[in-house]
């Protein structure tokens, strides 16, 4: 896995209130994300909370598919967070906020 994926995963875990509680599931140095634990604890989460986890799991392994239409169900704060994460991942590690495009 590339550093951009790990940094994006770390960013999402640090910014999303639900995922922040499970940051212990990330071992960046060993290259491991405890997907079993994350899936187990997420069983009772809302659809939008699970979307963030699905996005993280997709970054970790492209075999995990995500439904991007669920972005429409996110509130403004979470939509901004997911767009920042997507931007960071696909713009060579540049956050759009740093470029002033979402400010």
ZAMARMI-789659 format. One line per field, with one value per atom (N, C-alpha, C, O, CB): atom name; residue in one letter; x, y, z. Coordinates in Angstrom, 3 decimals. Glycine has a CB too. Example, Ala and Ser with C-alpha at 12.3 -4.5 7.8 and 13.67 -1.06 7.14 Angstrom:
ZAMARMI-789659
atom	[N|CA|C|O|CB|N|CA|C|O|CB]
res	[A|A|A|A|A|S|S|S|S|S]
x	[13.190|12.300|13.200|14.236|11.308|12.850|13.670|12.900|13.409|14.084]
y	[-5.690|-4.500|-3.300|-3.319|-4.473|-2.250|-1.060|0.030|1.138|-0.598]
z	[7.800|7.800|7.800|8.465|9.046|7.080|7.140|7.870|8.039|5.725]
***
This chain:
ZAMARMI-789659
atom	[N|CA|C|O|CB|N|CA|C|O|CB|N|CA|C|O|CB|N|CA|C|O|CB|N|CA|C|O|CB|N|CA|C|O|CB|N|CA|C|O|CB|N|CA|C|O|CB|N|CA|C|O|CB|N|CA|C|O|CB|N|CA|C|O|CB|N|CA|C|O|CB|N|CA|C|O|CB|N|CA|C|O|CB|N|CA|C|O|CB|N|CA|C|O|CB|N|CA|C|O|CB|N|CA|C|O|CB|N|CA|C|O|CB|N|CA|C|O|CB|N|CA|C|O|CB|N|CA|C|O|CB|N|CA|C|O|CB|N|CA|C|O|CB|N|CA|C|O|CB|N|CA|C|O|CB|N|CA|C|O|CB|N|CA|C|O|CB|N|CA|C|O|CB|N|CA|C|O|CB|N|CA|C|O|CB|N|CA|C|O|CB|N|CA|C|O|CB|N|CA|C|O|CB|N|CA|C|O|CB|N|CA|C|O|CB|N|CA|C|O|CB|N|CA|C|O|CB|N|CA|C|O|CB|N|CA|C|O|CB|N|CA|C|O|CB|N|CA|C|O|CB|N|CA|C|O|CB|N|CA|C|O|CB|N|CA|C|O|CB|N|CA|C|O|CB|N|CA|C|O|CB|N|CA|C|O|CB|N|CA|C|O|CB|N|CA|C|O|CB|N|CA|C|O|CB|N|CA|C|O|CB|N|CA|C|O|CB|N|CA|C|O|CB|N|CA|C|O|CB|N|CA|C|O|CB|N|CA|C|O|CB|N|CA|C|O|CB|N|CA|C|O|CB|N|CA|C|O|CB|N|CA|C|O|CB|N|CA|C|O|CB|N|CA|C|O|CB|N|CA|C|O|CB|N|CA|C|O|CB|N|CA|C|O|CB|N|CA|C|O|CB|N|CA|C|O|CB|N|CA|C|O|CB|N|CA|C|O|CB|N|CA|C|O|CB|N|CA|C|O|CB|N|CA|C|O|CB|N|CA|C|O|CB|N|CA|C|O|CB|N|CA|C|O|CB|N|CA|C|O|CB|N|CA|C|O|CB|N|CA|C|O|CB|N|CA|C|O|CB|N|CA|C|O|CB|N|CA|C|O|CB|N|CA|C|O|CB|N|CA|C|O|CB|N|CA|C|O|CB|N|CA|C|O|CB|N|CA|C|O|CB|N|CA|C|O|CB|N|CA|C|O|CB|N|CA|C|O|CB|N|CA|C|O|CB|N|CA|C|O|CB|N|CA|C|O|CB|N|CA|C|O|CB|N|CA|C|O|CB|N|CA|C|O|CB|N|CA|C|O|CB|N|CA|C|O|CB|N|CA|C|O|CB|N|CA|C|O|CB|N|CA|C|O|CB|N|CA|C|O|CB|N|CA|C|O|CB]
res	[X|X|X|X|X|X|X|X|X|X|X|X|X|X|X|X|X|X|X|X|X|X|X|X|X|X|X|X|X|X|X|X|X|X|X|X|X|X|X|X|X|X|X|X|X|X|X|X|X|X|X|X|X|X|X|X|X|X|X|X|X|X|X|X|X|X|X|X|X|X|X|X|X|X|X|X|X|X|X|X|X|X|X|X|X|X|X|X|X|X|X|X|X|X|X|X|X|X|X|X|X|X|X|X|X|X|X|X|X|X|X|X|X|X|X|X|X|X|X|X|X|X|X|X|X|X|X|X|X|X|X|X|X|X|X|X|X|X|X|X|X|X|X|X|X|X|X|X|X|X|X|X|X|X|X|X|X|X|X|X|X|X|X|X|X|X|X|X|X|X|X|X|X|X|X|X|X|X|X|X|X|X|X|X|X|X|X|X|X|X|X|X|X|X|X|X|X|X|X|X|X|X|X|X|X|X|X|X|X|X|X|X|X|X|X|X|X|X|X|X|X|X|X|X|X|X|X|X|X|X|X|X|X|X|X|X|X|X|X|X|X|X|X|X|X|X|X|X|X|X|X|X|X|X|X|X|X|X|X|X|X|X|X|X|X|X|X|X|X|X|X|X|X|X|X|X|X|X|X|X|X|X|X|X|X|X|X|X|X|X|X|X|X|X|X|X|X|X|X|X|X|X|X|X|X|X|X|X|X|X|X|X|X|X|X|X|X|X|X|X|X|X|X|X|X|X|X|X|X|X|X|X|X|X|X|X|X|X|X|X|X|X|X|X|X|X|X|X|X|X|X|X|X|X|X|X|X|X|X|X|X|X|X|X|X|X|X|X|X|X|X|X|X|X|X|X|X|X|X|X|X|X|X|X|X|X|X|X|X|X|X|X|X|X|X|X|X|X|X|X|X|X|X|X|X|X|X|X|X|X|X|X|X|X|X|X|X|X|X|X|X|X|X|X|X|X|X|X|X|X|X|X|X|X|X|X|X|X|X|X|X|X|X|X|X|X|X|X|X|X|X|X|X|X|X|X|X|X|X|X|X|X|X|X|X|X|X|X|X|X|X|X|X|X|X|X|X|X|X|X|X|X|X|X|X|X|X|X|X|X|X|X|X|X|X|X|X|X|X|X|X|X|X|X|X|X|X|X|X|X|X|X|X|X|X]
x	[0.845|0.000|0.897|1.945|-0.965|0.475|1.232|0.975|-0.036|0.875|1.896|1.801|0.547|-0.031|3.045|0.119|-1.093|-2.313|-3.155|-1.332|-2.418|-3.560|-3.529|-4.544|-3.574|-2.340|-2.233|-2.506|-3.194|-0.846|-1.977|-2.216|-3.690|-4.221|-1.361|-4.348|-5.779|-6.573|-7.499|-6.271|-6.217|-6.885|-6.680|-7.634|-6.343|-5.463|-5.169|-5.955|-6.472|-3.669|-6.047|-6.800|-8.269|-8.842|-6.678|-8.872|-10.288|-10.497|-11.436|-10.791|-9.630|-9.768|-9.593|-10.227|-8.757|-8.759|-8.552|-9.689|-9.941|-7.242|-10.378|-11.411|-12.839|-13.722|-11.302|-13.084|-14.443|-14.677|-13.954|-14.680|-15.682|-15.884|-16.048|-15.520|-17.091|-16.756|-16.978|-15.693|-15.321|-18.107|-15.020|-13.802|-12.659|-11.790|-13.373|-12.658|-11.594|-11.466|-10.367|-11.884|-12.594|-12.608|-11.864|-11.476|-14.036|-11.667|-11.080|-9.728|-9.312|-12.031|-9.056|-7.734|-6.739|-5.748|-7.198|-7.002|-6.116|-6.105|-5.238|-6.541|-7.045|-7.107|-6.105|-5.953|-8.520|-5.431|-4.460|-3.053|-2.657|-4.597|-2.309|-0.877|-0.160|0.161|-0.533|0.080|0.671|2.054|2.402|0.757|2.833|4.207|4.238|5.111|4.972|3.284|3.219|2.394|2.380|2.620|1.704|0.879|-0.394|-0.877|1.661|-0.941|-2.117|-3.260|-3.072|-1.772|-4.439|-5.673|-6.527|-6.802|-6.413|-6.941|-7.709|-9.146|-10.050|-7.683|-9.334|-10.640|-11.682|-12.858|-10.516|-11.265|-12.218|-12.845|-14.060|-11.521|-12.027|-12.531|-13.428|-14.493|-11.358|-12.999|-13.795|-15.151|-16.160|-13.042|-15.192|-16.472|-17.343|-18.554|-16.242|-16.739|-17.499|-18.154|-19.344|-16.585|-17.382|-17.929|-18.904|-19.699|-16.802|-18.856|-19.697|-21.094|-21.891|-19.001|-21.391|-22.676|-23.890|-24.891|-22.789|-23.812|-24.963|-24.856|-25.704|-25.111|-23.836|-23.634|-24.679|-25.308|-22.226|-24.847|-25.753|-25.149|-23.965|-26.043|-25.966|-25.523|-24.383|-23.419|-26.692|-24.487|-23.439|-22.153|-21.062|-23.916|-22.263|-21.061|-20.370|-19.145|-21.412|-21.169|-20.612|-19.988|-19.037|-21.701|-20.511|-19.926|-18.471|-17.608|-20.730|-18.198|-16.821|-15.930|-14.797|-16.770|-16.443|-15.663|-15.444|-14.337|-16.363|-16.478|-16.332|-15.298|-14.537|-17.680|-15.274|-14.284|-12.874|-11.971|-14.551|-12.688|-11.389|-11.001|-9.859|-11.421|-11.952|-11.663|-11.316|-10.506|-12.855|-11.929|-11.605|-10.181|-9.453|-12.616|-9.792|-8.416|-7.421|-6.346|-8.222|-7.797|-6.930|-6.824|-5.747|-7.449|-7.935|-7.956|-9.034|-10.209|-8.206|-8.646|-9.605|-10.667|-11.651|-8.876|-10.482|-11.504|-12.765|-13.840|-10.963|-12.642|-13.800|-14.452|-13.873|-13.390|-15.629|-16.339|-17.132|-17.575|-17.279|-17.304|-18.105|-19.151|-18.970|-17.212|-20.233|-21.306|-21.204|-21.633|-22.712|-20.631|-20.418|-21.712|-21.696|-19.578|-22.828|-24.092|-24.482|-25.305|-25.208|-23.905|-24.200|-23.647|-24.040|-23.630|-22.753|-22.252|-23.416|-23.384|-21.204|-24.441|-25.618|-26.326|-27.009|-26.587|-26.180|-26.863|-26.075|-26.585|-27.125|-24.829|-24.001|-24.416|-24.845|-22.527|-24.288|-24.516|-23.321|-22.326|-24.712|-23.428|-22.388|-21.007|-20.017|-22.754|-20.940|-19.654|-19.001|-17.812|-19.840|-19.762|-19.211|-18.938|-18.003|-20.161|-19.753|-19.490|-18.167|-17.364|-20.656|-17.965|-16.697|-15.520|-14.473|-16.723|-15.689|-14.637|-14.314|-13.140|-15.051|-15.317|-15.049|-14.412|-13.522|-16.355|-14.850|-14.229|-12.777|-11.924|-15.029|-12.499|-11.112|-10.268|-9.136|-11.039|-10.821|-10.091|-9.860|-8.767|-10.859|-10.882|-10.739|-9.704|-8.845|-12.106|-9.794|-8.855|-7.420|-6.511|-9.213|-7.234|-5.899|-5.367|-4.215|-5.904|-6.195|-5.765|-5.407|-4.423|-6.853|-6.207|-6.038|-5.335|-5.153|-7.356|-4.935|-4.211|-2.800|-2.324|-4.955|-2.141|-0.742|-0.518|0.498|0.153|-1.471|-1.302|-1.586|-1.280|0.059|-2.164|-2.494|-3.944|-4.848|-2.250|-4.155|-5.485|-6.080|-5.435|-5.444|-7.294|-7.908|-8.030|-7.958|-9.293|-8.216|-8.279|-6.973|-6.970|-8.611|-5.865|-4.575|-4.450|-3.752|-3.443|-5.127|-5.078|-6.132|-6.135|-5.278|-7.035|-8.037|-9.256|-10.084|-7.432|-9.383|-10.496|-11.810|-12.872|-10.158|-11.778|-13.013|-13.299|-14.351|-12.955|-12.396|-12.563|-13.665|-13.930|-11.279]
y	[-1.166|0.000|1.237|1.263|-0.007|2.234|3.473|4.396|4.280|4.185|5.292|6.230|7.099|7.460|7.117|7.442|8.276|7.564|8.184|8.649|6.248|5.511|5.497|5.742|4.076|5.206|5.181|6.555|6.665|4.694|7.590|8.939|9.315|9.983|9.961|8.894|9.178|8.414|8.960|8.810|7.161|6.363|7.024|7.170|4.899|7.419|8.084|9.377|9.684|8.370|10.137|11.386|11.126|11.809|12.089|10.152|9.858|9.421|9.876|8.756|8.547|8.099|9.252|9.257|7.003|10.209|11.329|12.341|13.033|12.022|12.438|13.467|12.970|13.770|14.044|11.688|11.160|10.692|9.827|9.988|11.260|10.964|9.474|8.997|11.701|8.754|7.325|6.534|5.708|6.767|6.781|6.024|6.375|5.544|6.271|7.588|8.033|7.073|6.841|9.470|6.521|5.600|4.302|3.578|5.289|4.014|2.733|2.902|2.048|1.990|3.994|4.239|3.152|2.942|5.603|2.464|1.371|0.226|-0.645|0.839|0.223|-0.823|-0.581|-1.422|-0.903|0.558|0.889|0.606|1.099|2.375|-0.185|-0.360|-0.020|-0.892|-1.833|1.270|1.791|1.205|0.898|3.314|1.052|0.556|-0.899|-1.297|0.701|-1.689|-3.097|-3.264|-4.338|-3.955|-2.186|-2.259|-3.051|-3.720|-2.861|-2.970|-3.774|-2.884|-1.966|-4.812|-3.181|-2.574|-3.732|-4.674|-1.731|-3.667|-4.762|-4.705|-4.219|-4.694|-5.203|-5.140|-5.988|-5.625|-5.598|-7.103|-7.979|-7.247|-7.299|-9.269|-6.568|-5.809|-4.658|-4.426|-5.264|-3.951|-2.817|-3.265|-2.616|-2.079|-4.342|-4.857|-5.321|-5.099|-6.021|-5.961|-6.445|-5.290|-5.345|-7.235|-4.242|-3.135|-2.271|-1.540|-2.270|-2.342|-1.459|-2.020|-1.362|-1.183|-3.189|-3.825|-2.955|-2.992|-5.135|-2.185|-1.359|0.099|0.919|-1.392|0.425|1.799|2.197|1.347|1.970|3.495|4.019|3.804|3.495|5.526|3.969|3.808|4.765|4.381|4.038|6.001|6.975|6.681|6.894|8.397|6.196|5.815|4.633|4.592|5.463|3.686|2.524|2.934|2.298|1.466|3.991|4.460|4.861|4.529|5.639|5.578|5.980|4.765|4.723|6.892|3.785|2.566|1.863|1.405|1.623|1.773|1.139|1.862|1.228|1.107|3.176|3.948|3.607|3.412|5.456|3.535|3.164|1.755|1.516|3.252|0.828|-0.546|-0.624|-1.455|-1.452|0.240|0.289|0.808|0.297|1.179|1.812|2.305|1.218|1.097|3.549|0.435|-0.631|-1.773|-2.334|-1.159|-2.109|-3.168|-2.841|-2.731|-4.564|-2.686|-2.333|-3.406|-3.181|-2.097|-4.564|-5.608|-5.208|-5.751|-6.921|-4.270|-3.765|-2.669|-1.602|-3.229|-2.937|-1.994|-0.992|-1.299|-2.748|0.204|1.222|1.771|1.746|2.358|2.258|2.864|4.381|4.938|2.334|5.039|6.485|7.289|8.455|6.951|6.697|7.434|7.737|8.620|6.638|7.021|7.290|8.634|9.136|6.183|9.219|10.561|11.539|12.484|11.041|11.322|12.194|12.200|13.170|11.769|11.143|11.038|11.677|11.817|9.586|12.067|12.666|14.104|14.814|12.611|14.529|15.937|16.736|16.159|16.167|18.052|18.908|18.655|18.594|20.367|18.510|18.304|16.999|16.982|18.283|15.928|14.638|14.580|13.912|13.522|15.279|15.338|16.062|15.652|16.055|17.124|17.863|16.978|16.997|19.149|16.215|15.313|14.263|13.998|14.636|13.666|12.619|13.223|12.611|11.872|14.411|15.054|15.442|15.348|16.294|15.875|16.170|14.902|14.925|16.793|13.807|12.535|12.060|11.609|11.461|12.164|11.764|12.653|12.170|11.849|13.945|14.886|14.562|14.545|16.317|14.309|14.004|12.740|12.697|13.848|11.727|10.448|10.557|9.966|9.410|11.316|11.328|12.558|12.662|11.208|13.492|14.690|14.715|15.752|15.951|13.590|13.482|14.003|14.641|14.229|13.732|14.118|15.571|16.046|13.811|16.293|17.705|17.802|17.315|18.540|18.430|18.650|19.883|20.928|18.838|19.756|20.894|22.115|23.249|20.502|21.895|23.030|23.811|25.036|22.562|23.089|23.767|24.610|25.624|22.752|24.191|24.937|26.045|26.875|23.997|26.070|27.106|26.869|27.767|28.379|25.680|25.441|25.139|25.342|24.310|24.663|24.375|25.392|25.337|22.993|26.299|27.266|28.256|29.138|28.002]
z	[0.000|0.000|0.000|0.645|1.219|-0.717|-0.838|0.354|1.046|-2.143|0.567|1.688|1.592|2.617|1.738|0.367|0.230|0.779|1.428|-1.239|0.522|1.056|2.581|3.232|0.512|3.153|4.613|5.215|6.230|5.035|4.598|5.117|5.015|5.901|4.361|3.949|3.802|4.851|5.450|2.383|5.076|6.111|7.475|8.239|6.123|7.781|9.055|9.192|10.266|9.179|8.104|8.106|8.442|9.292|6.742|7.785|8.024|9.479|10.133|7.048|9.982|11.360|12.348|13.403|11.656|12.027|12.950|12.899|13.885|12.639|11.764|11.587|11.800|12.111|10.215|11.644|11.773|13.216|13.710|10.769|13.888|15.312|15.629|16.633|15.802|14.806|15.076|14.857|15.691|14.175|13.749|13.451|14.393|14.657|12.019|14.894|15.821|17.006|17.510|16.336|17.443|18.577|18.281|19.198|18.972|17.002|16.606|15.916|15.132|15.687|16.210|15.614|15.991|15.292|16.051|17.092|17.497|16.474|16.535|18.864|15.553|14.517|13.383|12.498|13.940|13.410|12.370|12.885|13.941|11.931|12.135|12.392|11.094|10.286|12.884|10.923|9.685|9.433|8.293|9.740|10.478|10.322|9.869|9.098|11.635|10.349|9.939|8.663|8.062|11.066|8.252|7.050|7.255|6.341|5.930|8.477|8.814|9.287|10.085|9.894|8.776|9.253|9.759|9.015|8.116|11.003|11.585|11.062|11.742|13.141|9.855|9.192|9.913|9.952|7.742|10.477|11.180|12.355|12.545|11.670|13.139|14.288|13.826|14.398|15.132|12.805|12.311|11.791|12.066|11.209|11.060|10.548|11.705|11.698|9.547|12.698|13.855|14.605|14.916|14.803|14.897|15.690|14.897|15.489|16.215|13.586|12.761|12.472|11.803|11.455|12.950|12.629|12.963|12.247|13.367|14.028|14.429|13.965|14.319|15.937|13.187|12.742|11.703|11.073|12.166|11.542|10.516|9.131|9.000|10.753|8.116|6.729|6.405|5.744|5.762|6.866|6.541|7.305|6.777|6.853|8.537|9.273|8.592|8.483|10.735|8.140|7.438|6.108|5.652|7.202|5.478|4.231|4.442|3.630|3.668|5.537|5.818|6.034|5.554|7.045|6.754|6.947|5.614|5.332|7.942|4.796|3.481|2.624|1.893|2.754|2.714|1.970|2.445|1.631|2.121|3.758|4.323|3.879|3.487|5.866|3.943|3.535|2.053|1.642|3.841|1.256|-0.171|-0.385|-1.236|-0.924|0.379|0.277|0.672|0.085|1.164|1.672|2.165|1.156|0.956|3.501|0.531|-0.473|-1.492|-1.142|0.176|-2.741|-3.795|-3.987|-4.691|-5.109|-3.374|-3.448|-2.694|-2.950|-2.894|-1.772|-1.036|-1.870|-2.075|0.382|-2.335|-3.207|-2.374|-1.267|-4.175|-2.921|-2.258|-3.221|-4.439|-1.726|-2.660|-3.435|-3.274|-2.264|-2.978|-4.280|-4.181|-4.148|-3.754|-5.334|-4.552|-4.485|-3.039|-2.795|-5.173|-2.087|-0.675|-0.222|0.831|0.198|-0.991|-0.658|-0.587|0.202|-1.703|-1.403|-1.388|-0.041|0.287|-2.464|0.744|2.039|3.177|4.288|2.366|2.901|3.943|4.212|3.303|3.550|5.464|5.766|5.232|4.795|7.313|5.271|4.680|5.276|4.548|4.864|6.587|7.251|6.776|6.457|8.784|6.731|6.313|4.812|4.371|6.700|4.034|2.591|2.341|1.503|1.841|3.072|2.945|3.353|2.705|3.814|4.411|4.875|3.822|3.560|6.182|3.222|2.225|0.977|0.387|1.850|0.565|-0.595|-0.313|-1.196|-1.003|0.910|1.276|1.212|0.729|2.690|1.698|1.674|0.238|-0.104|2.468|-0.586|-1.996|-2.676|-3.413|-2.745|-2.423|-3.014|-2.599|-3.428|-2.610|-1.316|-0.831|-1.496|-1.928|0.694|-1.575|-2.140|-3.620|-4.067|-1.954|-4.387|-5.835|-6.385|-7.598|-6.477|-5.529|-5.969|-5.417|-4.952|-5.544|-5.467|-5.031|-3.624|-3.347|-5.985|-2.728|-1.337|-1.042|0.051|-0.913|-1.991|-1.788|-1.343|-2.022|-3.087|-0.204|0.330|-0.373|-0.447|1.891|-0.878|-1.574|-0.659|-1.134|-2.108|0.652|1.559|1.563|1.679|2.964|1.437|1.373|0.113|0.105|1.434|-0.953|-2.200|-2.218|-3.128|-3.387|-1.218|-1.149|-2.018|-2.175|-1.515|-2.586|-3.499|-2.792|-3.381|-4.411|-1.550|-0.838|0.257|0.894|-0.246|0.477|1.558|1.272|2.089|1.801]
***
